[in-house]
Amino acid sequence: MDSISTRIANELGVRPQQVAAAVALLDEGSTVPFIARYRKEVTGSLDDTQLRHLEERLRYLRELDERRAAILASIEEQGKLTPELTREINLAETKTRLEDLYLPYKQKRRTKGQIALEAGLGELADGLFGDPTRDPEAEAARFVDAEKGFADVKAVLEGAKYILMERFAEDADLLAKLRGFLKDNATLAARLVPGKETEGAKFSDYFEHDEPFRSVPSHRALAIFRGRNEGVLSAALKVGEELPGSMHPGEVMIGERFGIANQGRAADKWLAEVVRWTWKVKLYTHLETDLFGELRDAAEDEAISVFARNLHDLLLAAPAGPRATLGLDPGLRTGCKVAVVDATGKVLDTATVYPHAPKNDWDGTLAVLARLCAKHGVDLIAIGNGTASRETDKLAGDLIAKVPGLKLTKVMVSEAGASVYSASELAAKEFPGLDVSLRGAVSIARRLQDPLAELVKIDPKSIGVGQYQHDVSQLKLARSLDAVVEDCVNAVGVDLNTASAALLARISGLNATLAQNIIAHRDAHGAFASRDDLKKVPRLGEKTYVLAAGFLRVMNGDNPLDASAVHPETYPLVQRIAADTGRDIRSLIGDSSFLKRLDPKAFTDEFFGLPTVTDILRELDKPGRDPRPEFKTATFQDGVESLNDLQPGMLLEGVVTNVTNFGAFVDIGVHQDGLVHISALAEKFVKDPREVVKAGDVVKVKVMEVDIPRKRVGLSMRLGDTPGEKVDGPRGGQGRGSRPAPATRSEPKAAAAAPNAAMAALFANAKQLRK
């Protein structure tokens, strides 16, 4: 069997040496961001995506090897380990195959087959199986023994049947063949549990739902499993039509595997009954459970992947930058919470105003806000997109008109997770004297200035950009999302002298304790003058320094390279480049035309290869470059503030809030995100919605359908589409596993193929997805 490095290399399409080098670095404690950015020569330039896949597969394959060793030891201890079985176990490439091989040797409860074997019925079972010409009843009569629990021929034959059933059901090759057959040919059938129509209305699209098992997309699989868990739906695997008296394909395969066929011999009928019971009692339920488990695992992995991609895009959304900002956390009865923060995010002022019902103090609120903006030189107004957000957006518009000299800009900001942060221990430490209700306004203002710096303070699961996040493995979800946050923070880098503890804790090599130690040192000794000063921080050793230093920036420090992504270990290389070119380092930085004339190969040596030199020259060209896009805002249309204001055919601007496998959700300012189905994202065929949009994008959409009672809005990014018109041809695309729910019996297939007609099914999926 191939080594772990070879297997992963084949999956990634790289050389085993690259994988082995990356594994060695990971085992030494290096982080993925560090390896991807500063160890390119060692790994052959594996990027962070490849390294994350490598890390995940390495974990799985090592767990597989640990289980393999335990199984071999267990079987050897039983004295049943043969060279052939050892070979089979060593060749097993999945945990499922490994467990199939172990099944006959696994410690289990005392079964009917084991009881029959203990009573000596193994001879009868072997005899009838080996020679079907024998008469079952005549042979069984010799084994009747009431003291052993087999008082008559019927009981004896029943015992022999269970011996063979268990033997057949523990055949690893048969299990693999049946599992593969069901994967390719079975239908997933979901049905309403009688009497649950009203209670399970949200699952109505699955009350009578059939779909090929091999192509069930993750969001539908998770919806069906949730419905089953809630007692609303039943789910089963079916293969073809089971006609009375006919053999199930599973029974046929069992018979073929063990050479059992009806040739008119005395024991053939009895053996056929053994086969039938093996399928119905032993294998069908076992395989259905296994395959449902595989489907759930695959659906969870896809859902986690969708969440991770959306989180990545949200964290790397364009920052408005260091500008004084007024944060508005909208509310009705309890008022709007107001917070003003300066360019660094420091809280300058707070207030609570009551512009909306029941107090309706519109003019008084405008006066308060105008005074705050003038007093603190506010540039931006950040408005949370929750309850009363459009009313508050109108308020901000009136404020801008009232004080045109301030040149204010209003921006709607996602407030997902703001309430979670407000009540957190971290927020309490950050704002010990600030009321919980006002902390949300501060967070809203800061997340406009720098989404990444603010959102890292919130548990990623609370940000709300995932599919079925409460239904998936919380361990796998947390591990995946933490990796995304780590990658994003390190891709951007942080200012060592201004970063919060939450941000510092995500830097390569650091943790919460070291982050607090850095801040304590900063508070006690003043701003860091250089990266080297990090070595004075308690418990921050040389290894940690190497992992972290390149991602920490010291602005206006002693060494200009400290403000860049150039790692301190390569400073000698930069000094040599400067010396060889007759320039000093400060004059090199930013001199794009000069740097582009340099040949990276001229500066390579036994310590620094071409990838490192190339990266350094690029970094010197634009030191500390921010990978995030330019800041842009969406403008919601005046007068369109609720679902009642929408009309099919309207052209609107909005912000993508969530990208799923079947389309994208867009905030158009009516308190209810609209859905752009994958087939309406572009004129060309779209396989993956993320080819076209990502969370945070500002897009133009056309309103295609409005369903006020069910709060559903259908949108299209193909602005030439006509509401109500069926869409055919290559203009619309549906990716694999990303299509709308298939037509049910009450829904013609032709209609279900059109985005408008499928909208109800899609929103049913979406409603579940967003929870």
BABA-495270 format. One record per residue (C-alpha): x, y, z; residue in one letter. Coordinates in steps of 0.02 Angstrom, whole numbers, plus 50000, padded with zeros to 5 digits. Layout:
REM BABA-495270
XYZa...
***
This chain:
REM BABA-495270
500005000050000m500605017549959d501275028450099s500205042550169i501285055350078s501065046349912t499185044949932r498965063249975i500165068249835a499105058749709n497535067549772e498345084649760l499255081149597g500955085349672v502555075749712r502665064649868p504215074249921q503195090249931q501915081950043v503245073650152a504075090550177a502435098850224a501995084750344v503685086550429a503395105250451l501645102550521l502305089450641d503615101850701e502205113850747g502255125450597s500595133050545t499795132350373v499935151350344p501785150950391f502175135950280i501195143150133a502025160250145r503795157150207y504265139150166r503905138549979k505625131349936e505365117150059v503625112049998t503785116649815g502595131449838s501085122049904l499745135149936d498605136950087d497145127950003t498235112949962q498985113150135l497265113450219r496725098350115h498375089850158l498125093450343e496355086150341e496835070650243r498365067950351l497235067750504r496045055250422y497405043550358l498325043450523r496705039150613e496455025450483l498185018350518d497895018850705e496265009350683r497124997150565r498444993250695a497114990750830a496114978850720i497644968550673l498104967150857a496334961950905s496214948250773i497954941950812e497504940850995e496034929750945q497244918450850g496304921150686k497504932450589l498034924550425t499274931450296p497834934350173e496784943650301l498304954050352t498554958750170r496714963650149e496744974350306i498364982950254n497624986850082l496014994350152a495935012650097e494405018350195t493735016450370k492175008050298t493184994350212r494214991850369l492664989550478e491894977650350d493444966450361l493414967250551y491564963150565l491734943950584p493014946250723y492214960450815k491624957350993q489734957750989k488224952551089r487794934151093r486794931550933t485564918150875k486914911750757g488184910150897q486914900951007i486594888850862a488454886150837l488674882451022e487284869451006a488254860750867g487174866350721l488674872450621g488844854950548e487044855650484l487244873050410a488864868150322d488114851950260g486564859750180l487594874150107f488924862350037g487714849249970d485984856249928p485394838849874t485174834450057r483434835550130d483414849550261p482094841850374e482874824650371a484594831550410e483894843050546a483034828850637a484744822450692r485074838650787f483484840350887v483974843151069d482724851351188a484054853851322e485054864751205k483524874951159g483124866450993f481614855751031a481014852250853d481544852050671v480874869550639k481944876950779a483474867550718v483294873950540l483004891450606e484644890350703g485594884050550a484824898150448k485494911250569y487234903550562i487294905850373l486454922850380m487784929650496e489164922050392r488474929550231f488164946550312a489974947750371e490764944950201d491754960950165a491794958749976d489904956149969l489624971450078l490714981949963a489794975949808k488064978749882l488554995849948r489195001049776g487624994449691f486475004149808l487495020049787k487295019149599d485525012749585n484525016749742a483235030449760t483105040849917l481255040949960a480595053450087a478795052450147r477685061850268l477385053350434v475475051950445p474685065450551g476175077350541k475545088250397e475285104050499t476755101950617e477945098450473g477305111350347a479065118150323k479565101050252f478095100350130s479245098749979d479795081850047y478095074450093f478215063349938e479965065249871h481015053049767d482755056649704e484245046249643p485345043249794f486955046549700r486465064449657s485625071049815v486385088249851p486945092450026s485575105050068h484175092850021r484995078350112a485155088750271l483365094950255a482715077150242i483775071250388f483165085850493r481365081650448g481675063650499r482485068850663n480975079650702e479795065050670g478975073150518v479765062850379l480265044950351s481715040950235a482175024750149a483245017950007l482305009149868k482904999849714v481634997749574g479914990549595e479804975949716e478484964549637l477674950549739p478644934449721g480134942649636s481904942949707m482634959449762h484254963749670p485134962549838g484544944549858e485144940449682v486874947349722m486974937349885i486474921549791g487784924749657e489124928049786r488854911049872f488314900749723g486524898449783i485254895549643a483614886249627n483994870249532q482594860149606g483694851749736r483034847249908a483884861550004a483724875149869d482104882249938k482814882950114w484414891250053l483384904149956a482504908150119e484204910550201v484674922750064v483034932250078r483204934050266w485034938850252t484524953550142w482974958950236k483534956050416v485414957850412k485994968150265l484664980250204y484504990150366t486374989150399h486824995650226l485455008950228e486125015350394t487905015250326d487435024250166l486375037050257f487875039950368g488995042450216e487715054050137l487595064150298r489495065050312d489655070850131a488225083250153a489015089850313e490695091750228d489895101450085e488875112150205a490435115950307i491365120050146s489985132250094v490025140350265f491925141650259a491925149650086r490615162450136n491525166250297l493145168650201h492315181150084d491485190350227l493085191750329l494035198150178l492695210750131a493315228050087a493695238850240p493105256850239a494735261050326g495245272250472p493845285050465r492785291850606a491155282050603t489425283550679l488665266550717g486775264750721l485985249050794d484155251150740p482695247950854g480885252950879l480185252751055r481895252051138t482615265451025g484125266250911c485795263950995k487155275850937v489045274850953a490395285950878v492135278450856v493685287350796d494835281750654a495655268950768t494005261750828g494075270150999k492365274151070v492115292951080l490265294751119d488645285151138t486795289051144a485065281551130t483805290151016v481965286750978y481575291950799p480295278050767h478635272650842a478045274150975p478995290251019k479305296350840n480595309250894d481265311450717w481825329550729d482575327450902g483555312450841t484225321950690l484815335850805a485735323550918v486555314450772l487055330650685a487875336750844r488835320450867l489425320350685c490015338350692a490855336250861k491865320950811h492145324150625g491165308750570v491415302750390d490385286850387l488715280950455i488585262150482a486795255750496i486415238350561g485295228750441n484075221650571g482355227350629t481955245450578a483515246450470s482665254350319r481785267050427e483465270950506t484265271550333d482995285150287k483455294150448l485285293850396a484785300650225g483895315250308d485415318150418l486555319050265i485395331750186a485325341650349k487225343350364v487895343150185p489505351350240g490065335550331l490015325050171k489365309750261l489165292550179t487895279950243k488185261250228v487085246550277m488095233950377v487705215950422s487405214850608e487485195850613a488285190650777g488315208250850a487135203550991s488175188051028v489735198751040y488855212151146s488465199651282a490135190551274s491495190351404e492675198251277l491505213251253a491305215051441a493195216151461k493345228251315e491925239551374f491695236451560p490735252651587g489675252151429l487895245651428d487685229251333v486425237151215s487685250351159l489095238051126r488165232050970g488225249550896a490095250250927v490325233450840s489275239050691i490345254750670a491975245150686r491485231350566r491255244650432l492985251550466q493805234250467d492665218950452p494075206750487l494695215150646a492935215750718e492225199050660l493665189050735v492935193450905k491375183150866i491215164350864d491225160850675p489665150050694k488705165350754s489045175450596i487655166150505g488295162750329v488145143850329g487025129450280q486225119350420y487615124250538q486735116850690h486485100050603d488295096450560v489755090150665s490165104650778q491955098650797l492255098150609k491345114650586l492365123450719a493995116250651r493585121950474s493005139350522l494485142150638d495625137750492a494735150550383v494915164150514v496755159950537e497075160450349d496155177050327c496985185850473v498715180450419n498375184650237a498035202650289v499265204050434g498995214750589v499725230450664d500675224650817l500365241150907n498485242550880t497825224850860a496595217850987s496915202051084a495605193050978a496545197750819l498265193750887l497685176650949a497345171650768r499105175550709i500205160850661s501035153450816g500085164150942l498655159551059n497525168851180a498825168651319t500235175451211l499055188551137a498665194851312q500515194751354n500885205451200i499545218051249i500145218351430a501925221651370h501275235251253r500315243451394d501795242651513a503215247851395h502355257651258g502255253951072a503405240950996f504815249550903a505295233950806s504835215850779r506355211050881d505505218451033d504285203851026l505665192951098k505475202551261k503675196751282v503515183551419p503335165551355r503595170651174l505065159751122g506125159050965e505025146050879k503465156450908t504365172050851y504835163750686v503045158050656l502245174850700a503435188750654a503085189550468g501235192550497f501465206350626l501765224050565r502665238150656v502205254350568m503465268750571n504685258050671g506575257350675d506665245650525n505565249550373p505465230950333l504515228350496d503005236450413a503005223550273s502715204950251a504575202050228v505075189650363h506495194750481p507455179050434e507615186050257t508185203450307y509995198850263p509395194850086l508585212050070v510165220150135q511165210850002r509945216349865i510135234249923a512035232849928a512155224549757d511075238049679t511925252449768g510315257749853r509775259150034d508275249150091i507125264050119r507395270349942s507075252949871l505365251549952i504005257049832g505165260349685d504125249649569s504995253349405s506715249549477f506175233549566l505325226749410k506985228049316r507855216749440l508085198349398d507585187649549p508765173649493k510245185249521a509935185249708f509615166749742t510865156849843d510965140949948e509845148850080f508535158249979f507715151149822g506785159249679l505045159049762p505705168449914t506665181349813v505165184149699t504015186649849d505225198949929i505375209649772l503485209749756r503305214849939e504605228649922l503605235249776d502005236749881k502455233750063p501075227550177g499855226250033r498085222250084d497325207849984p495565214350015r494605223249876p494245241849863e492845248149974f491175250249883k489415252549946t487695247549884a486345260649868t484625254449915f483225262249814q482225275749902d480435270749933g480825252149930v480855247750114e479745232250133s479095217550034l477515227449997n478555240249900d479255227249780l478555224549606q479105211549477p480245219649350g481065232049470m482945234549448l483815236149616l485545236449693e485985224949835g487335215949932v487645197149923v487445190350099t487595171650073n488125160149930v487435142349928t487585128049806n485945132749724f486155151649713g486465167549809a485485177749936f485485196549910v485005210250034d483995223149936i483465233050089g481755225650126v482195215550283h482085199350182q483505193250073d483015188549896g483625172849810l484525172849643v484435154849584h486015147749506i485175147749335s484865166549348a486605171849402l487325174649228a486975172849042e488235158749032k488135141449111f488615142249295v489265126649380k489695134649547d488855150849607p490515156649678r491165158049500e490025173149485v489735180549659v490395180149836k489765186650002a489945205550011g489825208849824d488755223449768v487615217549627v486175223649518k484635212449515v482915211749440k481405206949545v480625191449466m479375185749596e478675192149762v477735180749881d477215191950026i476285178950133p477805167650135r479075181950133k479975175949977r480815186249842v481455178849680g482825188849593l483855187749435s485545194949392m485125192949207r484335209949190l483535205449023g482445191949101d480575194849103t479595190449261p478495175249233g479435170249075e480105152649065k481995152049045v482715139148926d484345136048838g486145139748885p485795156148974r485445147549138g486575134849219g486415122649360q487945114949438g488085096949489r487095094449648g486505112449641s484845111649554r483135115649626p482145102049711a481495089849580p479685090149529a478485081149643t476905072649578r475935088649598s477255098949508e477565096149321p479395093249280k479395106549144a478805119349267a480045113749399a481455116749278a481085135249267a481785146149407p480135154949439n479125138949454a480455130949565a480535145949681m479405138549813a480465122849827a482055132949832l481435144149970f480895129150070a482685122950057n483335140250095a482245142650248k482985126850321q484725131350261l484785148050351r484405140250521k
***
